[in-house]
Amino acid sequence: MSTAPSVAKKRRELTTSQRENRAGLGFVTPTFVVVLVVVIVPILWTVLLAFQNAKLVDIHGMGIFGNWSLHNFSQVFGSPGFWSSLVTTLAYTVGGTAGSVILGLIAALALRKPFRGRGLLRSTMLLPYVAPVVAMSFVWQTALSPQYGIVNHWGEKLFGWKNPIAFLSTRSYEVDLFGWHFGIPLALLTVIAFETWRYFPFAFLFLLARLQAVPDGLEEAARVDGAAPTQQFRYILLPQLMPVIALLSVLRFIMTFNKFDDVFLLTGGGSGTNVVAVRVYDFLTANFDVGAAAAQAVVLAVILMALLGIYFKFFAKKVQEEA
């Protein structure tokens, strides 16, 4: 009779470390369950569908173990326009990432010092980022319309444009510069400009916060030593900002590489703006081919991981050393 109470007493007696571990496990478990249900399970299900012949009408009856094959991947790689869409995606991603970071840096430098109305101007800077993408894309479509857009109206009045320009539906626009004739991907550049304008406040917030933390004494000492403003930026501010710029570049690259809504709302993927994310949507909605769409998504994820692996392997350490 005395054995049972002693065993129960030993079970109740927990060390401080054990109690802390149980408390930590209790706090982490809800988050882990949410991540498992919302992130991990959909990813695993997408990978499984990529290796099966799955149509949209058959998706409700699909099981984990189906007819596995590589047909979806051969269909993706062999489909017309895949490699060109990949090149378009890389150009769109690099252009949008670089543009948003550079414009955010310029805005942060311009609004760093106090002046009258700076708070209001800072708040206005956030409007493109916080506004709904549907509303912003509609504003751009209206402003760039060749029929009634204000951009073409200003171009005719100020720059003497003879014909209105269809910015969002022109794949290649012929330009005559100093006697040289060449075509530019106008629709793609317009979409990149929208990406730059919409997401530069994201970089602006990060860079402005880091600039506020730079001691004023460093720049004052540089001015006393006769350093020019460009030298102050190159040798004082830029090394302080490099870790933030590197982090922003990686984050924006990931977000832009997977971007779908901006391109789809502006051009629908036409006129040379057919990025890979839009192709995934087309595979799903136009062909009702869930397996091919999942395979395209898996290929997109693998390419993104490979590019990020190259960055972290060859460039991340160098950026940290320079900072």
C-alpha positions in Angstrom: 0.0 0.0 0.0 2.9 2.4 0.6 4.5 1.8 -2.8 1.8 3.5 -4.9 1.9 6.9 -3.0 5.7 7.0 -3.2 5.6 6.4 -7.0 3.0 9.1 -7.4 5.2 11.4 -5.3 8.2 10.8 -7.5 6.2 11.5 -10.6 5.0 14.8 -9.1 8.5 15.9 -8.2 10.0 17.6 -11.3 13.2 19.5 -11.5 13.3 23.2 -12.5 14.7 22.3 -15.9 12.0 19.8 -16.5 9.3 22.3 -15.6 10.8 24.9 -17.9 11.0 22.3 -20.7 7.3 21.4 -20.3 6.3 25.1 -20.1 8.4 25.8 -23.3 6.8 22.8 -25.0 3.4 24.1 -24.1 4.1 27.5 -25.6 5.6 26.1 -28.8 3.0 23.4 -29.5 0.2 25.7 -30.7 2.6 27.5 -33.1 3.9 24.2 -34.4 0.4 22.9 -35.0 -0.5 26.0 -37.0 2.7 25.8 -39.1 2.1 22.1 -39.6 -1.4 22.6 -40.8 -1.0 25.8 -42.8 2.5 25.4 -44.2 4.0 21.9 -44.0 1.0 19.8 -45.0 0.1 22.0 -48.1 3.8 21.9 -49.2 3.9 18.1 -48.9 0.6 17.7 -50.6 1.8 19.9 -53.5 4.9 17.8 -53.9 2.9 14.6 -54.0 0.5 16.0 -56.6 3.5 17.0 -58.7 4.3 13.3 -59.3 0.7 12.2 -60.1 -1.7 12.6 -63.0 -4.2 14.8 -61.2 -6.9 16.7 -62.9 -9.1 19.3 -61.1 -12.2 17.1 -61.3 -10.4 14.2 -59.7 -8.7 16.0 -56.9 -11.4 15.1 -54.3 -10.7 11.4 -54.8 -6.9 11.6 -54.9 -5.0 9.6 -52.4 -1.4 9.8 -51.2 -0.4 6.7 -53.2 -1.5 7.1 -56.8 0.1 6.6 -60.2 3.4 8.2 -59.7 5.4 9.4 -62.7 7.6 12.2 -64.1 5.1 13.1 -66.8 4.2 16.4 -65.2 7.8 17.6 -65.1 8.4 16.6 -68.7 5.3 18.5 -69.6 6.4 21.5 -67.8 10.0 21.6 -69.2 8.7 20.7 -72.7 5.9 23.2 -72.8 6.4 26.2 -75.1 7.4 29.4 -73.3 8.8 27.8 -70.1 12.4 28.9 -70.5 11.4 32.4 -71.8 9.0 32.8 -68.8 11.9 31.8 -66.5 14.1 34.5 -68.0 11.2 37.0 -67.7 10.8 36.0 -64.1 14.5 36.6 -63.3 14.5 39.9 -65.1 11.3 41.0 -63.3 12.7 39.8 -60.0 16.1 41.4 -60.3 14.7 44.7 -61.6 12.0 44.9 -59.0 14.3 44.0 -56.1 17.0 46.4 -57.1 14.6 49.2 -57.9 12.7 49.0 -54.6 15.9 48.8 -52.5 17.6 51.7 -54.4 14.4 53.9 -54.3 13.9 53.0 -50.6 17.5 54.0 -49.9 17.1 57.4 -51.7 13.9 58.1 -49.8 15.5 57.1 -46.5 18.5 59.4 -47.1 16.2 62.3 -48.2 13.9 62.0 -45.1 16.6 61.3 -42.6 17.2 64.8 -41.3 14.4 66.7 -39.5 12.5 69.4 -41.4 9.0 70.9 -41.4 6.4 68.3 -42.5 8.8 65.4 -42.4 6.3 63.2 -40.4 3.5 63.8 -42.8 5.8 63.0 -45.8 7.0 59.8 -44.1 3.5 58.7 -43.6 2.7 59.4 -47.2 5.6 57.2 -48.3 3.9 54.2 -46.9 0.7 54.6 -49.0 1.8 52.4 -52.0 2.7 49.5 -49.6 -0.4 49.6 -47.4 -3.0 50.3 -50.1 -4.8 47.3 -51.6 -3.0 45.9 -54.7 -6.3 45.8 -56.6 -6.8 49.6 -56.1 -3.2 50.4 -57.0 -3.2 48.3 -60.1 -6.4 49.9 -61.2 -5.0 53.4 -60.7 -1.9 52.5 -62.8 -4.1 51.0 -65.5 -6.2 54.1 -65.7 -3.2 56.5 -65.6 -1.4 54.5 -68.3 -4.4 54.0 -70.6 -3.7 55.0 -74.2 -7.3 56.3 -74.5 -7.8 58.4 -71.4 -4.6 58.0 -69.3 -3.1 61.1 -67.8 0.4 59.9 -68.6 -0.2 60.0 -72.3 -1.9 63.4 -71.9 1.1 64.8 -70.2 3.4 63.2 -72.8 1.5 64.9 -75.6 1.5 68.3 -73.9 5.0 68.3 -72.5 7.1 66.0 -74.7 5.2 66.2 -78.0 4.2 62.5 -78.3 2.5 62.1 -81.6 0.7 58.8 -80.7 -0.4 57.5 -77.3 1.6 54.7 -75.9 0.0 51.5 -74.6 2.4 50.8 -71.8 0.8 47.7 -70.5 0.1 46.0 -73.8 3.2 46.7 -75.9 5.7 43.9 -75.8 8.5 45.8 -77.7 8.6 49.5 -78.2 10.9 51.0 -80.9 13.1 53.7 -79.6 15.3 56.1 -81.7 18.2 57.4 -79.6 21.1 59.3 -81.3 20.4 57.5 -84.6 20.2 54.0 -83.0 17.0 52.1 -83.3 16.3 49.4 -80.8 13.3 47.9 -79.0 12.6 47.9 -75.3 10.3 45.5 -73.4 7.9 48.2 -72.5 5.2 46.2 -70.7 7.8 44.3 -68.6 9.6 47.6 -67.7 6.2 49.1 -66.7 5.5 46.1 -64.5 8.9 46.4 -62.9 8.3 50.1 -62.3 5.1 49.2 -60.5 6.9 46.7 -58.4 9.5 49.2 -57.5 7.0 51.9 -56.7 4.7 49.6 -54.7 7.4 48.0 -52.5 10.0 50.6 -52.0 8.4 51.7 -48.6 9.3 48.2 -47.3 13.0 49.0 -47.9 12.5 52.6 -46.8 11.3 51.6 -43.3 14.3 49.2 -42.7 16.9 51.6 -44.1 15.5 54.6 -42.2 15.6 52.7 -38.9 19.2 51.8 -39.5 20.2 55.4 -40.5 18.6 56.7 -37.3 20.9 54.5 -35.3 24.1 55.8 -37.0 26.0 58.1 -34.5 26.0 61.7 -35.6 29.6 62.0 -34.4 30.9 59.8 -37.3 29.6 62.2 -40.0 30.6 65.3 -38.1 34.2 64.0 -37.8 34.2 63.2 -41.5 33.1 66.7 -42.3 35.7 68.2 -40.1 38.3 66.1 -42.0 37.0 67.5 -45.3 35.1 64.5 -46.6 32.6 65.3 -49.4 29.0 64.1 -49.1 29.6 61.3 -51.5 32.7 60.2 -49.5 30.6 60.3 -46.2 28.1 58.0 -47.8 30.6 55.6 -49.3 32.9 55.2 -46.3 30.5 55.8 -43.3 26.9 55.3 -44.1 27.1 52.5 -46.7 29.1 50.1 -44.5 26.5 50.6 -41.8 23.7 49.9 -44.2 25.2 46.9 -46.1 23.8 44.2 -43.7 20.3 45.7 -44.0 20.6 46.1 -47.7 21.7 42.4 -48.1 18.8 41.3 -45.9 16.3 43.4 -47.9 17.7 42.1 -51.2 17.1 38.5 -50.1 13.6 39.2 -48.8 12.5 41.2 -51.8 14.0 38.6 -54.2 12.0 35.8 -52.6 8.8 37.8 -52.5 9.2 39.1 -56.1 10.2 35.8 -57.5 6.9 34.3 -56.3 4.9 37.4 -57.2 1.6 36.7 -59.0 -1.1 39.3 -58.2 0.8 42.4 -59.4 1.6 41.0 -62.8 -1.8 39.3 -63.3 -3.8 42.4 -62.4 -1.8 44.7 -64.6 -1.2 42.6 -67.8 -2.6 39.1 -67.2 0.8 37.8 -68.1 0.6 39.0 -71.6 2.9 41.3 -73.7 6.1 39.6 -72.5 5.2 39.6 -68.8 4.4 35.9 -68.4 6.3 35.1 -65.2 6.4 31.6 -63.9 3.8 32.2 -61.1 1.3 33.3 -63.8 2.0 30.1 -65.7 1.2 28.0 -62.6 -2.2 29.7 -62.5 -2.7 29.1 -66.2 -1.9 25.4 -65.9 -4.5 25.2 -63.2 -7.3 27.3 -64.6 -6.9 26.9 -68.4 -6.0 23.2 -68.5 -7.5 22.2 -65.1 -4.3 20.2 -64.6 -3.5 20.2 -60.9 -0.5 17.9 -61.3 1.2 20.1 -63.9 0.5 23.2 -61.9 2.0 21.5 -58.8 5.0 20.4 -60.8 5.5 24.0 -62.0 5.3 25.2 -58.5 7.9 22.7 -57.3 10.2 23.7 -60.1 9.8 27.3 -59.1 10.6 26.5 -55.5 13.7 24.5 -56.5 15.1 27.2 -58.7 14.5 29.8 -55.9 16.3 27.6 -53.4 19.2 27.1 -55.8 19.6 30.8 -56.4 19.4 31.5 -52.7 22.0 28.8 -52.0 24.4 30.4 -54.5 23.9 33.7 -52.7 24.6 32.4 -49.2 27.5 30.3 -50.5 29.4 33.0 -52.3 28.1 36.4 -51.4 26.6 36.5 -47.9 29.9 36.0 -46.0 31.6 38.6 -48.2 28.8 41.2 -47.4 29.2 40.5 -43.7 32.9 40.9 -43.8 32.7 44.2 -45.7 30.1 45.4 -43.1 
